[in-house]
Amino acid sequence: MRTFVLLLFSLHLFASTLHLATSANPSRLNPILATDSSSSEIAGFLFNGLLKYDKDSSTIIGDLAEDFYFQDNRTVIFKLRKNVTWHDGVKFTAKDVIFTYETLMSPKIVSPYTANFRFVESVKALDEFTCEVKYTKPYFKALETWMMGILPEHILQNDENLMNSEFNTNPIGTGPYKLYQLEHSKNIILVAYEDYFEGKSKIERIAFHVIADPMTRFLMLKSSALDIGNIEPMEFERQLSKDFFKKFDVYEEISRSYTYLGFNLRREKFKNPKVREALSLAIDREQIVKILFFKHAKVCTGPFLPTTKAFNEDVKAPKQNIKKAKELLQEAGYDENNPFEFEIATSNSSSIRPYAAEILQHQLKEAGVVVKLRVMEWQAFLNMVVFPNDFDTVLLGWGLSPMPDPYMFWHTQSDKKGGFNLVGYNNPLIDKMIEESQEIIDKPKLDALFREMFKIIVNDNPYLFLYIPNSITATSKNIKNIQPSPSGIWHNYIEWEKEEIQ
């Protein structure tokens, strides 16, 4: 408690600051290496891509590129803004775009985002502020690929080891904020960049406070030590008073993420499809949602979200069937004398997932399955369990873009170091369908193919798809100009203002 009080005191030493919390230390504040949520979130304030989605997430618009167009179905021309500078004052040019691409494709780099550029044939500068990107074939994500943050050539061109570079904790970007201070397990302070090309942000500073414990984050939000925070459903339903709603506005929408239990398909025990089907039939997804989320989530039925045309509404979540689950396990050679056993590994960065793991453990016990739980701190979970693929199962989630790309999660080639095919899924038919999909630029045809892939992946049970949570965000009434939209609240944050408490 003493630490908590001291932290509250230190927060109020910062005037004109937007106070936020992050559950873990960022590993690398480098857009091409940021794979954890904390790193990605903070790097988003520091870097820009050539393109971005509009506030409705329906249209791709320029960011560092002021204009762009297809010269033919394999060639994109980007006209870059001429008034952009890096945080050290150096001018942004086409050289930085070429450098970023070449760095991503370098064998020295291990990044899941490299996959997005696999069909790029060449990137060249037509002049100081014009880039030509040629693809080997028409590619359905030819534009979205260039939402990747761009790196500064003048700083990194002689860096021999970007994976462990000082740049990753002392970055220079083009974004509306620049890094001022990074104290691991304490605070990450960003300050508004005076010469940002869209104008200086009206809030002078953003302070990310590293707080691993979800309850501490919630208490800090309730006490107004944080200006913005996410609220769990149980907290929303049971732990908020009328006074809270006098101080905060609350926005709720279905999230662009889902939580799943992923099987390590490299391990012999999970290679039998009867076992995976049995485990799927042994759980009650509706009960998980009801217990943990009240009405603030829905059951997840597959790999693409219901807000996209790739979603297959004909695929329904399996209903719990303990009898059938036991029969399938018996056919696979398991019974009361030889029960199926496995471990669920997850992180305590979410207050929900450890409870979800306990519910799964209880439900699976009804089918005679013995489940052990391992709950870890987020960075240890990533570094010791997820990335080395050292697990039976992982309880994790994915946040997805409006345009899903199954290659990163479901193609065999993404089952590699640094790849997002964490469970080792390998289906030659899906590989073929994914490869076919990459060249389809006819959106209805592409969506139809994705819906077929949706069905096949669900039938294979590489994951137990569990739930899609709602995003419940509380924002202090002291923050002005927030404009909620389909993409959330953050699309216009450089226009926000904070009224100071006297």
C-alpha positions as CSV (number, residue, x, y, z in Angstrom):
1,M,0.0,0.0,0.0
2,R,2.9,2.4,0.8
3,T,4.2,1.9,-2.8
4,F,0.7,2.6,-4.1
5,V,0.4,5.9,-2.1
6,L,3.9,7.0,-3.3
7,L,3.0,6.2,-6.8
8,L,-0.2,8.3,-6.6
9,F,1.8,11.2,-5.2
10,S,4.3,11.0,-8.0
11,L,1.6,11.0,-10.6
12,H,0.3,14.4,-9.5
13,L,3.7,15.9,-9.8
14,F,3.1,15.9,-13.6
15,A,0.9,18.7,-14.8
16,S,-0.9,18.7,-18.2
17,T,-0.3,15.0,-18.5
18,L,-2.5,12.2,-19.7
19,H,-2.1,9.3,-17.3
20,L,-2.4,5.8,-18.6
21,A,-1.4,2.3,-17.4
22,T,0.3,-0.6,-19.1
23,S,0.4,-4.1,-17.6
24,A,4.0,-4.9,-18.6
25,N,7.3,-3.3,-19.5
26,P,7.6,-2.7,-23.3
27,S,10.1,-5.1,-24.7
28,R,11.1,-3.1,-27.9
29,L,9.7,0.4,-28.8
30,N,10.5,-0.4,-32.4
31,P,7.5,-0.8,-34.8
32,I,9.0,-3.7,-36.8
33,L,9.9,-5.6,-33.6
34,A,7.0,-4.7,-31.3
35,T,5.0,-7.9,-30.9
36,D,3.7,-7.5,-27.3
37,S,0.7,-5.2,-26.6
38,S,2.6,-2.8,-24.4
39,S,5.3,-2.2,-27.0
40,S,2.9,-1.9,-29.8
41,E,0.6,0.6,-28.0
42,I,3.4,2.9,-27.0
43,A,5.3,2.7,-30.3
44,G,2.0,3.8,-32.0
45,F,2.4,7.2,-30.4
46,L,6.1,7.5,-31.6
47,F,5.9,6.3,-35.2
48,N,3.8,6.6,-38.4
49,G,3.2,4.4,-41.3
50,L,2.7,5.6,-44.9
51,L,-1.0,4.9,-44.5
52,K,-3.6,4.3,-41.8
53,Y,-7.3,3.6,-41.5
54,D,-9.8,6.4,-41.1
55,K,-11.8,6.9,-37.9
56,D,-14.5,4.4,-39.2
57,S,-11.8,1.7,-40.0
58,S,-13.5,1.5,-43.4
59,T,-11.2,3.5,-45.7
60,I,-7.4,3.6,-46.0
61,I,-6.0,7.1,-46.0
62,G,-2.6,8.8,-46.1
63,D,-0.4,9.2,-43.1
64,L,3.3,9.9,-44.0
65,A,2.0,9.6,-47.6
66,E,-0.1,12.6,-48.6
67,D,-1.3,10.7,-51.8
68,F,-1.1,7.2,-53.2
69,Y,-2.4,5.3,-56.2
70,F,-2.1,2.1,-58.1
71,Q,-0.2,2.6,-61.3
72,D,-1.3,-0.9,-62.3
73,N,-2.5,-3.9,-60.3
74,R,1.1,-4.7,-59.1
75,T,2.5,-1.2,-58.6
76,V,1.7,1.4,-56.0
77,I,3.0,5.0,-56.0
78,F,3.4,6.9,-52.7
79,K,3.7,10.6,-52.7
80,L,5.3,11.5,-49.4
81,R,4.6,14.6,-47.3
82,K,7.4,17.2,-47.5
83,N,6.8,18.7,-44.1
84,V,7.7,15.7,-41.9
85,T,10.8,15.6,-39.7
86,W,12.1,13.0,-37.3
87,H,12.2,13.7,-33.6
88,D,15.8,14.9,-33.9
89,G,14.8,17.4,-36.6
90,V,16.2,15.5,-39.7
91,K,13.9,15.5,-42.7
92,F,11.9,12.4,-43.6
93,T,12.4,11.2,-47.2
94,A,11.9,8.2,-49.5
95,K,15.3,6.8,-48.3
96,D,13.6,6.0,-44.9
97,V,10.9,4.0,-46.6
98,I,13.4,2.0,-48.6
99,F,15.6,1.5,-45.5
100,T,12.6,0.2,-43.5
101,Y,11.7,-2.4,-46.2
102,E,15.3,-3.6,-46.6
103,T,15.7,-3.9,-42.8
104,L,12.5,-5.9,-42.5
105,M,13.7,-8.3,-45.2
106,S,17.2,-8.6,-43.7
107,P,18.2,-12.1,-42.4
108,K,19.4,-10.4,-39.3
109,I,15.8,-9.5,-38.3
110,V,13.3,-11.8,-36.8
111,S,9.9,-10.3,-37.1
112,P,6.4,-11.7,-37.8
113,Y,5.7,-8.5,-39.8
114,T,8.2,-9.6,-42.5
115,A,5.5,-11.9,-43.9
116,N,3.4,-8.9,-44.9
117,F,6.2,-7.9,-47.4
118,R,6.8,-11.3,-48.9
119,F,5.2,-10.3,-52.3
120,V,7.1,-7.0,-52.6
121,E,9.4,-7.2,-55.6
122,S,11.1,-3.8,-55.3
123,V,10.9,-0.5,-53.4
124,K,12.6,2.4,-55.0
125,A,12.7,6.2,-54.8
126,L,11.5,8.0,-58.0
127,D,12.6,11.2,-56.3
128,E,13.2,12.5,-52.7
129,F,9.5,12.3,-51.9
130,T,8.1,9.6,-54.2
131,C,8.3,5.9,-53.7
132,E,7.4,3.1,-56.2
133,V,6.5,-0.3,-54.7
134,K,6.2,-3.2,-57.1
135,Y,4.6,-6.5,-56.1
136,T,5.4,-9.9,-57.7
137,K,1.6,-10.4,-58.1
138,P,-1.6,-8.6,-57.2
139,Y,-1.9,-8.7,-53.4
140,F,-5.1,-8.0,-51.3
141,K,-3.1,-6.3,-48.6
142,A,-0.9,-4.2,-50.9
143,L,-1.9,-1.0,-49.1
144,E,-2.4,-2.2,-45.5
145,T,1.1,-3.5,-45.5
146,W,2.4,0.1,-45.5
147,M,0.7,0.9,-42.2
148,M,3.9,-0.5,-40.6
149,G,5.9,2.2,-38.8
150,I,8.8,3.7,-40.8
151,L,12.3,3.7,-39.3
152,P,15.0,6.5,-39.6
153,E,17.8,5.5,-42.0
154,H,20.2,8.2,-40.7
155,I,20.2,6.7,-37.2
156,L,20.1,3.0,-37.9
157,Q,22.0,2.6,-41.2
158,N,25.2,1.6,-39.4
159,D,23.6,-0.4,-36.6
160,E,24.9,-4.0,-36.8
161,N,22.4,-5.6,-34.5
162,L,18.9,-4.0,-34.5
163,M,17.4,-6.9,-32.5
164,N,19.4,-5.7,-29.4
165,S,19.9,-2.1,-30.4
166,E,19.8,0.8,-28.0
167,F,17.3,2.3,-30.5
168,N,14.7,-0.2,-29.2
169,T,14.6,1.6,-25.8
170,N,15.6,5.0,-27.1
171,P,13.6,5.4,-30.3
172,I,13.4,8.3,-32.7
173,G,10.2,8.4,-34.7
174,T,8.0,10.9,-36.7
175,G,5.0,10.5,-34.4
176,P,3.0,13.1,-32.4
177,Y,4.9,12.2,-29.3
178,K,8.6,11.4,-28.6
179,L,10.1,9.4,-25.8
180,Y,11.2,11.5,-22.8
181,Q,11.8,8.8,-20.1
182,L,11.7,5.1,-19.9
183,E,12.0,3.5,-16.4
184,H,11.4,-0.2,-16.4
185,S,8.6,-1.3,-14.0
186,K,7.9,2.4,-13.3
187,N,7.0,5.0,-15.8
188,I,7.3,5.7,-19.6
189,I,6.9,9.4,-20.3
190,L,6.2,10.8,-23.8
191,V,6.2,14.5,-24.7
192,A,4.4,16.2,-27.5
193,Y,6.6,16.7,-30.6
194,E,6.7,20.4,-31.3
195,D,7.1,20.0,-35.1
196,Y,4.6,17.2,-35.8
197,F,3.4,17.6,-39.3
198,E,-0.3,17.6,-38.3
199,G,0.3,20.1,-35.5
200,K,1.5,19.8,-32.0
201,S,-0.7,17.6,-29.7
202,K,-2.7,19.7,-27.2
203,I,-1.9,17.4,-24.3
204,E,1.8,18.0,-23.4
205,R,2.7,14.6,-22.0
206,I,1.5,11.0,-21.9
207,A,2.6,9.0,-18.9
208,F,2.4,5.2,-19.0
209,H,2.6,3.7,-15.6
210,V,3.7,0.1,-15.5
211,I,1.3,-1.7,-13.2
212,A,1.2,-5.5,-13.5
213,D,-1.7,-6.0,-11.0
214,P,-5.1,-5.5,-12.6
215,M,-6.7,-4.6,-9.3
216,T,-4.2,-1.9,-8.6
217,R,-4.9,-0.5,-12.1
218,F,-8.6,-0.5,-11.3
219,L,-8.2,1.3,-8.0
220,M,-6.0,3.9,-9.6
221,L,-8.6,4.6,-12.2
222,K,-11.4,4.9,-9.6
223,S,-9.2,7.3,-7.6
224,S,-8.6,9.4,-10.8
225,A,-4.9,8.7,-10.7
226,L,-5.4,7.4,-14.2
227,D,-7.3,9.4,-16.9
228,I,-8.2,6.5,-19.1
229,G,-8.5,2.8,-18.3
230,N,-10.2,-0.4,-19.3
231,I,-12.8,-1.9,-17.0
232,E,-13.5,-5.5,-16.6
233,P,-17.2,-6.6,-16.7
234,M,-17.4,-7.7,-13.1
235,E,-15.9,-4.4,-12.0
236,F,-18.4,-2.5,-14.2
237,E,-21.3,-4.4,-12.8
238,R,-20.4,-4.7,-9.1
239,Q,-17.7,-2.2,-8.1
240,L,-18.6,1.2,-9.6
241,S,-20.6,3.8,-7.6
242,K,-22.6,6.7,-9.0
243,D,-19.7,9.0,-8.1
244,F,-17.5,7.2,-10.6
245,F,-19.9,8.1,-13.5
246,K,-19.8,11.7,-12.4
247,K,-16.1,11.7,-13.0
248,F,-15.8,9.4,-16.0
249,D,-17.5,8.8,-19.3
250,V,-17.8,5.1,-20.3
251,Y,-17.6,3.8,-23.9
252,E,-18.4,0.2,-24.7
253,E,-18.1,-1.7,-28.0
254,I,-17.3,-5.2,-29.2
255,S,-13.5,-5.5,-29.3
256,R,-11.4,-6.6,-32.3
257,S,-9.9,-9.4,-30.3
258,Y,-10.7,-12.9,-29.2
259,T,-9.3,-15.3,-26.5
260,Y,-8.5,-18.9,-27.3
261,L,-6.9,-22.0,-25.8
262,G,-4.2,-23.0,-28.3
263,F,-2.9,-26.6,-28.4
264,N,0.8,-27.2,-29.1
265,L,0.3,-29.4,-32.1
266,R,3.9,-30.4,-32.2
267,R,3.3,-32.5,-29.1
268,E,2.2,-36.1,-29.6
269,K,-0.7,-35.8,-27.2
270,F,-2.5,-33.2,-29.3
271,K,-1.9,-34.7,-32.7
272,N,-5.0,-36.9,-32.5
273,P,-8.0,-35.0,-33.8
274,K,-10.3,-37.0,-31.6
275,V,-8.6,-35.7,-28.5
276,R,-8.9,-32.1,-29.6
277,E,-12.6,-32.6,-30.5
278,A,-13.2,-34.2,-27.1
279,L,-11.7,-31.2,-25.3
280,S,-13.8,-28.9,-27.4
281,L,-17.0,-30.8,-26.5
282,A,-16.0,-30.9,-22.8
283,I,-16.2,-27.2,-22.3
284,D,-19.2,-24.9,-22.0
285,R,-18.3,-21.6,-23.7
286,E,-21.6,-20.0,-22.8
287,Q,-21.0,-20.7,-19.2
288,I,-17.6,-19.0,-19.4
289,V,-19.0,-15.9,-20.9
290,K,-21.9,-15.8,-18.4
291,I,-19.7,-16.2,-15.3
292,L,-16.9,-13.9,-16.4
293,F,-18.5,-11.3,-18.5
294,F,-22.3,-11.1,-17.7
295,K,-23.6,-9.5,-20.9
296,H,-20.3,-7.9,-21.9
297,A,-18.9,-10.5,-24.3
298,K,-20.0,-13.2,-26.8
299,V,-18.8,-16.7,-27.6
300,C,-16.1,-16.8,-30.3
301,T,-16.9,-19.3,-33.0
302,G,-13.8,-19.0,-35.2
303,P,-10.7,-17.1,-36.4
304,F,-12.3,-14.1,-38.0
305,L,-14.4,-11.6,-36.1
306,P,-18.1,-11.0,-36.6
307,T,-17.5,-7.4,-37.6
308,T,-15.8,-8.6,-40.9
309,K,-17.2,-10.2,-44.0
310,A,-14.8,-13.1,-43.5
311,F,-16.9,-14.2,-40.6
312,N,-18.9,-17.4,-41.3
313,E,-22.2,-17.1,-39.5
314,D,-23.1,-20.7,-40.4
315,V,-20.4,-22.1,-38.1
316,K,-21.8,-22.4,-34.5
317,A,-19.9,-23.0,-31.3
318,P,-20.1,-26.6,-30.1
319,K,-22.5,-27.3,-27.3
320,Q,-21.0,-29.1,-24.3
321,N,-21.4,-32.8,-24.5
322,I,-19.6,-34.7,-21.7
323,K,-20.8,-38.1,-22.8
324,K,-19.4,-37.7,-26.4
325,A,-16.2,-36.1,-25.0
326,K,-15.6,-39.2,-22.9
327,E,-16.3,-41.5,-25.8
328,L,-13.8,-39.8,-28.0
329,L,-11.2,-39.8,-25.3
330,Q,-11.8,-43.5,-24.8
331,E,-11.4,-44.1,-28.5
332,A,-8.0,-42.3,-28.3
333,G,-6.9,-44.6,-25.4
334,Y,-7.8,-42.5,-22.3
335,D,-10.0,-43.5,-19.4
336,E,-10.3,-43.2,-15.6
337,N,-7.2,-45.3,-15.1
338,N,-5.3,-43.5,-17.8
339,P,-6.7,-39.9,-17.9
340,F,-5.7,-37.3,-20.5
341,E,-3.5,-34.7,-18.7
342,F,-2.2,-31.4,-19.9
343,E,-1.2,-27.9,-18.6
344,I,-2.8,-24.6,-19.4
345,A,-0.3,-21.7,-19.3
346,T,-1.4,-18.1,-19.2
347,S,-0.5,-14.7,-17.9
348,N,-1.7,-12.6,-14.9
349,S,-1.6,-9.4,-17.0
350,S,-5.4,-9.9,-17.5
351,S,-7.6,-10.3,-14.5
352,I,-10.0,-12.4,-16.5
353,R,-7.8,-15.1,-18.1
354,P,-6.6,-16.8,-14.9
355,Y,-10.2,-17.2,-13.9
356,A,-11.1,-18.5,-17.4
357,A,-8.3,-21.1,-16.9
358,E,-9.8,-22.2,-13.6
359,I,-13.3,-22.6,-15.2
360,L,-11.8,-24.6,-18.1
361,Q,-10.0,-26.8,-15.5
362,H,-13.3,-27.4,-13.7
363,Q,-15.3,-28.1,-16.9
364,L,-12.7,-30.5,-18.3
365,K,-12.6,-32.4,-15.0
366,E,-16.2,-33.5,-15.7
367,A,-14.9,-35.4,-18.8
368,G,-12.2,-37.0,-16.7
369,V,-9.4,-34.7,-18.0
370,V,-6.7,-33.6,-15.5
371,V,-5.6,-30.0,-16.1
372,K,-2.8,-28.2,-14.3
373,L,-2.5,-24.4,-14.4
374,R,0.5,-22.2,-14.7
375,V,-0.1,-18.4,-14.4
376,M,2.9,-16.2,-15.0
377,E,4.0,-12.6,-15.3
378,W,3.6,-11.3,-18.9
379,Q,7.2,-11.0,-20.0
380,A,8.2,-14.2,-18.4
381,F,5.2,-15.9,-20.1
382,L,6.2,-14.6,-23.5
383,N,9.9,-15.3,-23.2
384,M,9.8,-18.6,-21.4
385,V,6.6,-20.2,-22.7
386,V,5.1,-18.6,-25.8
387,F,8.1,-17.7,-28.0
388,P,10.1,-20.9,-27.3
389,N,6.8,-22.9,-27.9
390,D,7.4,-24.6,-24.5
391,F,3.8,-25.3,-23.6
392,D,1.0,-27.9,-23.7
393,T,-1.6,-25.2,-24.2
394,V,-1.6,-21.4,-24.0
395,L,-4.6,-19.3,-23.0
396,L,-4.0,-16.2,-25.1
397,G,-5.7,-13.6,-27.3
398,W,-5.2,-12.0,-30.7
399,G,-6.1,-8.4,-31.6
400,L,-6.9,-8.3,-35.3
401,S,-7.0,-5.5,-37.9
402,P,-10.1,-4.8,-40.0
403,M,-8.6,-6.8,-42.8
404,P,-7.7,-10.3,-41.5
405,D,-4.6,-12.0,-42.9
406,P,-4.7,-15.7,-42.2
407,Y,-1.1,-16.2,-43.4
408,M,0.4,-14.8,-40.2
409,F,-1.5,-17.2,-37.9
410,W,-2.5,-20.3,-39.9
411,H,0.1,-20.8,-42.7
412,T,2.8,-23.5,-42.2
413,Q,5.5,-21.0,-43.1
414,S,4.5,-18.8,-40.1
415,D,5.4,-21.7,-37.8
416,K,8.9,-20.5,-37.2
417,K,10.9,-18.4,-34.7
418,G,9.3,-15.0,-34.4
419,G,6.1,-16.2,-36.3
420,F,2.6,-16.0,-35.0
421,N,1.6,-19.6,-35.8
422,L,2.4,-20.4,-32.2
423,V,0.6,-23.7,-32.1
424,G,2.3,-25.3,-35.1
425,Y,-0.8,-25.6,-37.3
426,N,-0.1,-27.4,-40.6
427,N,-2.9,-28.0,-43.1
428,P,-1.8,-28.2,-46.7
429,L,-5.3,-27.4,-47.9
430,I,-5.4,-24.2,-45.8
431,D,-1.9,-23.3,-47.0
432,K,-3.1,-23.6,-50.6
433,M,-6.2,-21.5,-49.9
434,I,-4.2,-18.9,-48.1
435,E,-1.8,-18.7,-51.0
436,E,-4.7,-18.4,-53.4
437,S,-6.3,-15.7,-51.3
438,Q,-3.2,-13.4,-51.4
439,E,-3.8,-12.7,-55.1
440,I,-7.5,-12.0,-54.9
441,I,-8.4,-8.4,-55.0
442,D,-12.1,-9.0,-55.7
443,K,-13.4,-8.4,-52.2
444,P,-16.6,-10.5,-52.3
445,K,-14.6,-13.5,-53.8
446,L,-12.0,-13.0,-51.1
447,D,-14.5,-12.9,-48.3
448,A,-16.2,-16.1,-49.6
449,L,-12.8,-17.9,-49.6
450,F,-12.1,-16.7,-46.0
451,R,-15.5,-18.0,-44.9
452,E,-14.6,-21.4,-46.2
453,M,-11.2,-21.3,-44.5
454,F,-13.0,-20.3,-41.3
455,K,-15.1,-23.5,-41.4
456,I,-12.1,-25.8,-42.1
457,I,-9.9,-24.2,-39.3
458,V,-12.7,-24.6,-36.8
459,N,-13.2,-28.2,-37.7
460,D,-9.5,-28.9,-37.2
461,N,-9.6,-27.6,-33.6
462,P,-6.1,-26.1,-33.5
463,Y,-7.6,-23.7,-30.9
464,L,-10.6,-23.8,-28.7
465,F,-12.1,-20.5,-29.7
466,L,-13.6,-19.1,-26.5
467,Y,-14.9,-15.6,-26.3
468,I,-14.9,-12.1,-27.8
469,P,-14.9,-9.5,-25.0
470,N,-16.4,-6.1,-25.2
471,S,-14.1,-3.2,-24.7
472,I,-15.2,-1.1,-21.8
473,T,-13.2,2.1,-21.6
474,A,-13.6,4.9,-19.0
475,T,-12.3,8.4,-19.8
476,S,-12.0,11.2,-17.4
477,K,-14.5,14.0,-18.0
478,N,-11.5,16.3,-17.7
479,I,-10.4,15.1,-21.2
480,K,-12.2,17.2,-23.9
481,N,-12.8,16.6,-27.6
482,I,-13.0,12.8,-27.4
483,Q,-15.0,11.6,-30.4
484,P,-16.0,7.9,-30.2
485,S,-16.1,6.1,-33.6
486,P,-16.2,2.6,-34.9
487,S,-12.4,2.5,-34.5
488,G,-12.6,3.5,-30.8
489,I,-11.7,6.8,-29.2
490,W,-8.0,7.2,-30.1
491,H,-8.3,8.4,-33.8
492,N,-8.1,12.1,-32.9
493,Y,-6.1,12.1,-29.7
494,I,-3.8,14.9,-30.8
495,E,-6.9,17.2,-30.6
496,W,-7.7,16.2,-27.0
497,E,-7.3,18.8,-24.3
498,K,-7.1,18.2,-20.5
499,E,-8.7,20.6,-18.1
500,E,-6.3,20.9,-15.1
501,I,-7.7,20.6,-11.6
502,Q,-7.0,23.7,-9.6
